[in-house]
Amino acid sequence: MTLREAERRARQRQQSEPVRDRETELNQHRVLSFLEWCLLNGFSPATGRRILKSGTGPTITQLSPRRIGITVANNARWQQTLERPSGDAE
C-alpha cells in the first residue's frame, strides 16, 4: 500500500466516524417490542411480565393503549441497575 492510499483510507475512516456515532445514537432510541426485549435478555414472556409487574423492570414506552415497548437505552440502564461485584455471587 502506498502512502497516498493509506492517507486516503485514513480520511475515509475519519469521515465515516460521525456516521457511526449517529447510528449508535439512533440505535439507543430504537424501541424493542415486548417479545424482542424478553428474547434479548434471555427470559420468557411470562418472566418479562412478572418483572414489569413487580416495578423493578426498565422504563417502558407506551406504543398504543395495548402495546408497550422498551428502548435500547432504557434496557441498558435497567441492566446496569442489576450489576453487582462478582464477590457477591450466591
Sequence and secondary structure as in RCSB ss.txt:
>XXXX:A:sequence
MTLREAERRARQRQQSEPVRDRETELNQHRVLSFLEWCLLNGFSPATGRRILKSGTGPTITQLSPRRIGITVANN
ARWQQTLERPSGDAE
>XXXX:A:secstr
  HHHHHHHHHHHHHHHHHHHHHHHHHHT EEEHHHHHHHHT  HHHHHHHHHHT S   EEEETTEEEEEHHHH
HHHHHHT   GGG  
